């Protein structure tokens, strides 16, 4: 699930948007504490929902290794 969220921050997105210095923008977004809090909340809420409907057997399913999308 973390990988799916991280794909929101793929470098190509910023290049396609014709942003000046897309790599810099991406790095700043990835490092921003509000973004990190939002992603943690999103993953927590999604995991709780999937657990409630029986898709996941427990909350530890979402504790994937930290991945970085380049």
GISULZI-V834423 format. One record per residue. RES is the residue in three letters. OMEGA is omega in whole degrees, 0 to 359 (NA if undefined). Layout:
res=RES omega=OMEGA
res=RES omega=OMEGA
//
This chain:
res=UNK omega=179
res=UNK omega=179
res=UNK omega=179
res=UNK omega=179
res=UNK omega=181
res=UNK omega=178
res=UNK omega=174
res=UNK omega=185
res=UNK omega=179
res=UNK omega=183
res=UNK omega=182
res=UNK omega=179
res=UNK omega=182
res=UNK omega=175
res=UNK omega=179
res=UNK omega=179
res=UNK omega=180
res=UNK omega=177
res=UNK omega=176
res=UNK omega=181
res=UNK omega=183
res=UNK omega=179
res=UNK omega=179
res=UNK omega=179
res=UNK omega=180
res=UNK omega=180
res=UNK omega=179
res=UNK omega=178
res=UNK omega=180
res=UNK omega=182
res=UNK omega=186
res=UNK omega=184
res=UNK omega=179
res=UNK omega=177
res=UNK omega=180
res=UNK omega=178
res=UNK omega=179
res=UNK omega=180
res=UNK omega=177
res=UNK omega=179
res=UNK omega=179
res=UNK omega=180
res=UNK omega=179
res=UNK omega=180
res=UNK omega=180
res=UNK omega=179
res=UNK omega=178
res=UNK omega=179
res=UNK omega=181
res=UNK omega=177
res=UNK omega=182
res=UNK omega=182
res=UNK omega=175
res=UNK omega=178
res=UNK omega=175
res=UNK omega=179
res=UNK omega=176
res=UNK omega=186
res=UNK omega=182
res=UNK omega=180
res=UNK omega=184
res=UNK omega=183
res=UNK omega=178
res=UNK omega=174
res=UNK omega=180
res=UNK omega=181
res=UNK omega=177
res=UNK omega=178
res=UNK omega=179
res=UNK omega=NA
//
